[in-house]
Amino acid sequence: MEIVRIALGLFGLGIVVFIHELGHFLAARLVGIDVDAFSIGWGNPILKKKIGSVEYRLGMFPLGGYCKMRGDNEFREAYEKHASGVEPVKGTFYGMSPWRRIVVCLAGPVFNLAFAIIVLSFIWGIGFERQTLENRIVLASEIDLGNEFPADRAGFQTGDRIIEVDGRTTNFYHEVQEAIAINPEKLLPVTIDREGAIINLYVTPDLDRSSGMGRIGVYFWADPVIGDISIDSDAANAGLLPGDRIVNVENNPISHIMDFDRMIKDNSAVTIDYLRDGVERSTQLADSQTNWSELGIRWAVVHYRTPTLSPPAALVKGASESWKTFTTYLKGLTLLFKGIDLTQAVSGPLRITYMMGDVAAEGFGVNFGAGIRSMAHFLSFISVALFVMNLLPIPLFDGGQIILFIVETVRRKPLPPRAIGVFQTVGIVLVAGLLIFAVFGDIMYFIRR
């Protein structure tokens, strides 16, 4: 199963990198820059074919790709000769005007953004089934005894339904979670439904320094009804079946799944009372674990299907979802400077690959459509992230290149190759350092798992 996750992750990551390089390739051809090679995947080509002036390659490692434009030799010669600029040769990258080079650099990130919008528009256009929980809460302080959280200070109570956060209607838990996660340390107006009474409260989410997200100290309510049981698990061996409702553990009444989790924790054996077809029965878990997932239990969740949208409405929805991801990502970047644990909050290529594969594998575990939808959502998120990251004014990134070409335009003469080389060297060192740090964080993440 782990191999499947990694394979799905590599495939997904390869798609977004390929789309990025495809943008550079098409823009280069459009503005008249010659392309020597366009490769799907990295490493020595296992297949290659020259069509016109371009050699198309299939790399040994099917991860992403690259677009090799003409001009490397001219730049290298100018660098070695300490020339004041690169000799403009027709068809080469540096032989074109700065604005044409800017178009080529912009095309990669823009293709990533367009890909995200198209994918999300398609998903919302056909509609999809979603699995979620209610917007009803359980106070974390009732589970993690001895701790106080923002929800306690704000006056929340277990059983409250959060129906609005910061002016946004919230019908399900993922909507509440999203509204809170992107607003750490911000005072949020919240409307709750407490047994039919509508109450307005204010809460300031804490910043979770391990993830960079906001949290208020609540779990989301789920009735203790079994949705599925893993084969040969402790729960299956105890005779439990999908549809059973847990009512007592060791004679303690169970209202929600967090009650169940708390009661079985660190117990070697527990007696469970459950309802099946209106009849109460009992069984014993001979070897209780630390939580319900290790017992092989998956709880029943809320299922609903989004409406099918017309093409224009789907495009608007896809664009708005991409914009929401864009603004959320920018907020996340600002949190990097607020003392969060970067080794946990910043994901490198290993973790991104695994997470993408994990999301896809979990979706395919439900059904094929859910797998496609889950992977598509993750691909769109990574695509927007690549759009933002590549446009940052960092040497070696597209944004850094664009800064160079803007400076060249202002100066009205080419930049010295030596200056460009120093700028790019700084970028290589910076990016290499970031990559090493991110991979170290990824390794620590897997060790903790």
C-alpha positions as CSV (number, residue, x, y, z in Angstrom):
1,M,0.0,0.0,0.0
2,E,2.9,2.4,0.8
3,I,4.3,1.8,-2.7
4,V,0.9,2.7,-4.2
5,R,0.8,5.9,-2.2
6,I,4.3,6.9,-3.4
7,A,3.5,6.0,-7.0
8,L,0.3,8.1,-6.9
9,G,2.2,11.0,-5.3
10,L,5.0,10.9,-7.9
11,F,2.4,10.7,-10.7
12,G,0.5,13.7,-9.3
13,L,3.6,15.8,-8.6
14,G,4.9,15.0,-12.1
15,I,1.7,16.4,-13.6
16,V,1.9,19.8,-12.0
17,V,5.7,20.1,-12.9
18,F,5.0,19.0,-16.4
19,I,2.2,21.6,-16.8
20,H,4.6,24.3,-15.5
21,E,7.3,23.3,-18.0
22,L,4.7,23.1,-20.8
23,G,3.9,26.7,-20.2
24,H,7.5,27.7,-20.6
25,F,7.8,25.6,-23.8
26,L,4.7,27.0,-25.5
27,A,5.5,30.6,-24.6
28,A,9.1,30.2,-25.9
29,R,7.8,28.9,-29.2
30,L,5.3,31.7,-29.4
31,V,7.8,34.5,-28.9
32,G,10.4,33.0,-31.2
33,I,12.8,31.4,-28.8
34,D,14.3,28.1,-30.1
35,V,13.8,25.1,-27.9
36,D,16.5,22.4,-28.1
37,A,14.7,19.8,-26.0
38,F,11.4,19.2,-24.1
39,S,11.4,16.3,-21.7
40,I,8.7,14.4,-19.8
41,G,10.6,13.2,-16.8
42,W,14.3,13.7,-15.7
43,G,17.5,11.7,-16.2
44,N,18.8,10.0,-19.3
45,P,16.2,9.7,-22.0
46,I,14.9,6.2,-22.5
47,L,13.0,7.5,-25.6
48,K,13.7,10.5,-27.8
49,K,12.6,11.8,-31.2
50,K,13.4,15.0,-33.0
51,I,10.5,16.7,-34.6
52,G,11.6,19.9,-36.4
53,S,14.2,21.7,-34.3
54,V,12.9,20.2,-31.0
55,E,14.0,16.9,-29.5
56,Y,11.2,15.4,-27.4
57,R,12.4,13.1,-24.6
58,L,11.0,10.6,-22.1
59,G,13.2,10.7,-19.1
60,M,14.3,7.8,-16.9
61,F,12.6,9.3,-13.8
62,P,8.9,10.1,-14.6
63,L,8.8,13.1,-12.3
64,G,8.0,16.5,-14.0
65,G,10.1,17.5,-16.9
66,Y,12.2,20.3,-18.3
67,C,12.4,22.7,-21.2
68,K,15.9,23.4,-22.6
69,M,16.0,26.6,-24.6
70,R,18.7,27.7,-26.9
71,G,21.2,30.2,-25.5
72,D,23.2,28.3,-22.8
73,N,26.4,28.3,-24.9
74,E,26.2,32.0,-25.7
75,F,25.7,32.9,-22.1
76,R,28.6,30.6,-21.0
77,E,31.0,32.2,-23.5
78,A,30.0,35.7,-22.4
79,Y,30.5,34.8,-18.8
80,E,33.9,33.3,-19.3
81,K,35.1,36.3,-21.4
82,H,33.8,38.8,-18.8
83,A,31.7,40.5,-21.5
84,S,29.4,43.4,-20.8
85,G,26.5,41.5,-22.2
86,V,25.4,38.4,-24.0
87,E,25.8,38.7,-27.8
88,P,22.3,38.8,-29.2
89,V,21.8,35.8,-31.4
90,K,18.5,35.3,-33.1
91,G,16.4,32.5,-31.6
92,T,18.4,32.3,-28.3
93,F,16.9,33.1,-24.9
94,Y,19.2,36.1,-24.2
95,G,18.9,37.2,-27.8
96,M,15.3,38.2,-27.3
97,S,14.0,41.4,-25.8
98,P,13.5,41.4,-22.0
99,W,9.7,41.5,-22.3
100,R,9.7,38.3,-24.4
101,R,11.8,36.6,-21.7
102,I,9.4,37.9,-19.1
103,V,6.5,36.3,-21.0
104,V,8.3,33.0,-21.0
105,C,9.0,33.1,-17.3
106,L,5.5,34.1,-16.5
107,A,4.0,31.3,-18.6
108,G,5.0,28.5,-16.3
109,P,3.4,29.8,-13.2
110,V,0.3,31.1,-15.1
111,F,-0.2,27.6,-16.6
112,N,-0.1,26.2,-13.1
113,L,-2.8,28.6,-12.0
114,A,-4.9,28.0,-15.1
115,F,-4.6,24.2,-14.6
116,A,-5.9,24.6,-11.0
117,I,-8.9,26.6,-12.2
118,I,-9.7,24.1,-15.0
119,V,-9.5,21.1,-12.7
120,L,-11.6,22.7,-10.0
121,S,-14.1,23.9,-12.6
122,F,-14.5,20.4,-14.0
123,I,-15.0,18.9,-10.6
124,W,-17.6,21.4,-9.6
125,G,-19.2,21.2,-13.0
126,I,-20.0,17.4,-12.7
127,G,-20.6,17.6,-9.0
128,F,-19.2,15.2,-6.4
129,E,-20.1,13.3,-3.2
130,R,-18.5,14.6,0.0
131,Q,-18.0,12.8,3.3
132,T,-17.9,15.1,6.3
133,L,-19.1,15.6,9.9
134,E,-21.7,17.9,11.4
135,N,-21.0,21.4,12.6
136,R,-21.6,20.3,16.1
137,I,-18.7,20.4,18.6
138,V,-17.2,18.7,21.6
139,L,-15.0,20.8,23.9
140,A,-11.4,19.6,23.8
141,S,-11.1,20.5,27.5
142,E,-13.5,17.7,28.3
143,I,-11.2,15.2,26.7
144,D,-7.8,16.7,27.4
145,L,-8.5,17.3,31.1
146,G,-6.8,20.1,32.9
147,N,-6.3,22.3,29.8
148,E,-8.2,25.4,28.8
149,F,-8.6,26.5,25.2
150,P,-10.0,29.6,23.4
151,A,-13.4,27.9,23.0
152,D,-13.7,27.6,26.8
153,R,-12.8,31.3,27.3
154,A,-15.3,32.3,24.6
155,G,-18.2,30.5,26.2
156,F,-18.7,27.5,23.9
157,Q,-20.3,24.4,25.2
158,T,-20.3,20.7,24.0
159,G,-23.2,20.2,21.7
160,D,-23.2,23.7,20.2
161,R,-23.6,24.0,16.5
162,I,-21.3,26.5,14.8
163,I,-23.5,28.0,12.1
164,E,-21.4,31.0,11.1
165,V,-17.8,32.1,11.4
166,D,-16.6,35.6,10.5
167,G,-19.7,36.2,8.4
168,R,-19.5,32.9,6.5
169,T,-22.3,30.3,6.9
170,T,-20.9,26.9,8.1
171,N,-23.1,23.9,7.6
172,F,-20.4,21.2,8.1
173,Y,-17.3,20.7,10.1
174,H,-14.8,21.2,7.3
175,E,-16.2,24.7,6.7
176,V,-15.8,25.6,10.4
177,Q,-12.3,24.1,10.4
178,E,-11.2,26.0,7.3
179,A,-12.5,29.4,8.6
180,I,-10.7,28.9,11.9
181,A,-7.5,27.4,10.5
182,I,-6.7,30.4,8.2
183,N,-7.3,33.0,10.9
184,P,-4.9,32.4,13.9
185,E,-4.7,35.2,16.5
186,K,-7.6,37.1,14.8
187,L,-10.8,37.9,16.8
188,L,-13.6,36.1,15.0
189,P,-17.4,36.6,15.4
190,V,-19.1,33.2,15.7
191,T,-22.8,32.4,15.7
192,I,-23.9,29.2,17.4
193,D,-27.1,27.3,17.7
194,R,-27.5,26.0,21.3
195,E,-30.6,23.8,21.4
196,G,-32.5,26.2,19.2
197,A,-31.2,29.4,20.8
198,I,-29.0,31.6,18.5
199,I,-26.0,33.0,20.4
200,N,-23.3,35.3,19.2
201,L,-19.8,34.8,20.6
202,Y,-16.2,36.0,19.8
203,V,-13.2,33.8,19.8
204,T,-9.5,34.3,19.0
205,P,-7.9,31.1,17.6
206,D,-4.5,30.2,19.0
207,L,-1.6,29.7,16.6
208,D,-0.7,26.0,16.4
209,R,3.1,26.4,16.0
210,S,3.4,22.8,14.7
211,S,1.1,23.4,11.7
212,G,0.8,27.2,11.4
213,M,-3.0,27.0,11.6
214,G,-5.5,28.4,14.0
215,R,-7.3,26.3,16.6
216,I,-9.9,27.0,19.2
217,G,-9.9,23.7,21.1
218,V,-12.8,21.7,19.8
219,Y,-13.4,18.3,18.3
220,F,-16.3,17.8,16.0
221,W,-19.2,15.7,17.0
222,A,-19.9,12.3,15.5
223,D,-22.5,9.9,16.8
224,P,-20.9,6.5,17.9
225,V,-22.4,4.6,14.9
226,I,-20.1,2.2,13.1
227,G,-19.8,2.9,9.4
228,D,-17.3,0.2,8.5
229,I,-15.1,-2.4,10.1
230,S,-11.7,-3.6,8.9
231,I,-11.4,-7.3,8.2
232,D,-9.7,-9.3,10.9
233,S,-9.5,-6.3,13.2
234,D,-10.1,-6.4,17.0
235,A,-13.5,-4.8,16.4
236,A,-14.5,-7.4,13.8
237,N,-13.3,-10.3,16.1
238,A,-15.5,-8.9,18.9
239,G,-18.5,-9.3,16.6
240,L,-19.2,-5.6,15.9
241,L,-20.8,-4.8,12.5
242,P,-21.5,-1.7,10.4
243,G,-24.6,0.0,11.7
244,D,-24.0,-0.9,15.4
245,R,-24.4,2.1,17.8
246,I,-22.2,2.1,20.8
247,V,-24.2,3.1,23.9
248,N,-21.9,2.1,26.9
249,V,-18.3,1.3,27.6
250,E,-17.7,-0.2,31.0
251,N,-21.2,1.0,32.0
252,N,-20.3,4.6,31.1
253,P,-22.8,6.1,28.6
254,I,-21.3,7.1,25.2
255,S,-22.8,10.2,23.5
256,H,-20.2,10.8,20.8
257,I,-17.0,9.2,19.4
258,M,-14.7,11.2,21.7
259,D,-16.4,9.6,24.7
260,F,-15.6,6.2,23.2
261,D,-12.0,7.2,22.5
262,R,-11.5,8.4,26.0
263,M,-13.0,5.3,27.6
264,I,-10.9,2.8,25.7
265,K,-7.6,4.7,26.0
266,D,-5.0,2.7,27.8
267,N,-7.4,0.0,28.9
268,S,-6.3,-3.6,28.4
269,A,-9.9,-4.9,27.9
270,V,-13.3,-3.2,27.9
271,T,-16.9,-4.3,27.8
272,I,-19.0,-2.6,25.2
273,D,-22.8,-2.3,25.0
274,Y,-24.2,-1.6,21.6
275,L,-27.6,-1.4,19.8
276,R,-28.3,-3.6,16.7
277,D,-31.7,-3.4,15.2
278,G,-33.1,-1.9,18.4
279,V,-31.7,-4.7,20.5
280,E,-29.0,-4.0,23.1
281,R,-26.1,-6.4,23.1
282,S,-22.7,-6.7,24.8
283,T,-19.2,-7.8,23.7
284,Q,-15.7,-7.4,25.0
285,L,-12.7,-6.1,23.3
286,A,-10.0,-8.4,24.7
287,D,-7.1,-6.1,23.7
288,S,-8.2,-2.4,23.7
289,Q,-5.9,0.0,21.8
290,T,-5.2,3.7,22.3
291,N,-7.9,4.9,19.9
292,W,-10.8,3.6,17.8
293,S,-8.9,3.6,14.4
294,E,-6.5,1.0,15.7
295,L,-9.5,-1.2,16.6
296,G,-10.5,-1.2,12.9
297,I,-13.5,1.0,13.4
298,R,-14.5,3.7,10.9
299,W,-17.5,5.8,12.1
300,A,-20.5,6.7,10.0
301,V,-20.2,10.2,8.5
302,V,-22.5,12.6,6.7
303,H,-22.7,12.1,2.9
304,Y,-23.9,14.8,0.6
305,R,-23.5,15.6,-3.1
306,T,-22.7,19.0,-4.5
307,P,-25.1,20.3,-7.2
308,T,-24.1,20.0,-10.9
309,L,-23.1,23.5,-12.2
310,S,-23.4,24.9,-15.6
311,P,-20.1,25.6,-17.4
312,P,-20.0,29.3,-16.6
313,A,-21.0,28.8,-13.0
314,A,-18.4,26.0,-12.7
315,L,-15.7,28.3,-14.1
316,V,-16.6,31.0,-11.6
317,K,-16.6,28.4,-8.8
318,G,-13.2,27.0,-9.9
319,A,-11.7,30.5,-10.1
320,S,-13.1,31.5,-6.7
321,E,-11.8,28.2,-5.1
322,S,-8.4,28.9,-6.7
323,W,-8.4,32.5,-5.4
324,K,-9.3,31.2,-1.9
325,T,-6.3,28.8,-2.1
326,F,-4.1,31.6,-3.3
327,T,-5.0,33.9,-0.4
328,T,-4.8,31.1,2.1
329,Y,-1.3,30.3,0.9
330,L,-0.2,33.9,1.2
331,K,-1.4,34.0,4.7
332,G,0.5,30.8,5.4
333,L,3.7,32.4,4.1
334,T,3.3,35.3,6.6
335,L,3.0,32.8,9.5
336,L,6.5,31.5,8.7
337,F,7.8,34.6,10.5
338,K,5.7,34.1,13.6
339,G,7.8,31.5,15.3
340,I,6.1,28.4,14.1
341,D,8.0,25.1,14.0
342,L,9.3,25.1,10.4
343,T,10.3,21.4,10.5
344,Q,6.7,20.4,11.0
345,A,4.8,23.3,9.2
346,V,6.9,23.3,6.0
347,S,6.6,20.3,3.7
348,G,9.4,19.3,1.4
349,P,9.2,17.1,-1.8
350,L,9.1,13.8,0.2
351,R,6.2,14.8,2.4
352,I,4.3,16.4,-0.5
353,T,4.7,13.3,-2.6
354,Y,3.5,11.1,0.3
355,M,0.6,13.3,1.3
356,M,-0.6,13.6,-2.3
357,G,-0.5,9.8,-2.7
358,D,-2.1,9.3,0.7
359,V,-5.0,11.6,-0.1
360,A,-5.5,9.8,-3.5
361,A,-5.2,6.3,-2.0
362,E,-7.8,7.2,0.7
363,G,-10.1,8.5,-1.9
364,F,-9.7,5.4,-4.1
365,G,-10.4,3.3,-1.0
366,V,-13.9,4.8,-1.1
367,N,-14.5,4.6,-4.8
368,F,-12.8,5.6,-8.1
369,G,-14.7,8.9,-8.3
370,A,-13.7,9.9,-4.8
371,G,-10.1,9.1,-5.6
372,I,-10.0,11.2,-8.7
373,R,-11.7,14.1,-6.8
374,S,-9.3,13.9,-3.9
375,M,-6.3,13.8,-6.1
376,A,-7.6,16.6,-8.3
377,H,-8.2,18.9,-5.3
378,F,-4.6,18.2,-4.0
379,L,-3.2,18.8,-7.5
380,S,-5.0,22.2,-7.7
381,F,-3.6,23.2,-4.3
382,I,0.0,22.3,-5.3
383,S,-0.5,24.1,-8.6
384,V,-1.5,27.3,-6.9
385,A,1.4,26.9,-4.5
386,L,3.8,26.6,-7.4
387,F,2.3,29.7,-9.0
388,V,3.0,31.7,-5.8
389,M,6.4,30.2,-5.0
390,N,7.7,30.6,-8.6
391,L,6.8,34.3,-8.7
392,L,8.6,35.2,-5.5
393,P,11.6,37.4,-6.2
394,I,14.0,34.7,-5.3
395,P,17.1,34.1,-7.5
396,L,16.7,31.0,-9.7
397,F,12.9,31.1,-9.5
398,D,10.8,32.6,-12.3
399,G,10.2,35.7,-10.1
400,G,13.9,36.3,-9.7
401,Q,14.4,36.0,-13.4
402,I,11.7,38.5,-14.0
403,I,13.3,41.0,-11.6
404,L,16.5,40.7,-13.7
405,F,14.8,41.4,-16.9
406,I,12.9,44.4,-15.4
407,V,16.2,45.8,-14.3
408,E,17.6,45.3,-17.8
409,T,14.6,47.1,-19.2
410,V,15.1,50.1,-16.9
411,R,18.9,50.2,-17.7
412,R,18.2,49.9,-21.4
413,K,21.2,47.6,-21.9
414,P,21.9,44.0,-21.0
415,L,23.1,43.0,-17.6
416,P,26.7,41.8,-17.3
417,P,26.8,37.9,-17.4
418,R,29.0,38.0,-14.3
419,A,26.3,39.8,-12.4
420,I,23.6,37.4,-13.6
421,G,25.9,34.5,-12.7
422,V,26.4,35.8,-9.1
423,F,22.6,36.4,-8.8
424,Q,21.9,32.8,-9.9
425,T,24.6,31.4,-7.7
426,V,23.0,33.0,-4.7
427,G,19.8,31.5,-5.8
428,I,21.3,28.0,-6.1
429,V,22.8,28.2,-2.6
430,L,19.5,29.6,-1.2
431,V,17.3,27.0,-2.9
432,A,19.7,24.2,-2.0
433,G,19.6,25.3,1.7
434,L,15.8,25.4,1.6
435,L,15.6,22.0,0.0
436,I,18.0,20.5,2.6
437,F,16.0,22.0,5.4
438,A,12.7,20.8,3.9
439,V,14.0,17.3,3.3
440,F,15.3,17.2,6.9
441,G,11.8,18.2,8.1
442,D,10.3,15.5,5.9
443,I,12.6,12.9,7.5
444,M,11.7,14.0,11.0
445,Y,8.0,13.9,10.0
446,F,8.3,10.2,8.9
447,I,10.3,9.4,12.0
448,R,7.6,10.8,14.2
449,R,5.0,8.8,12.3
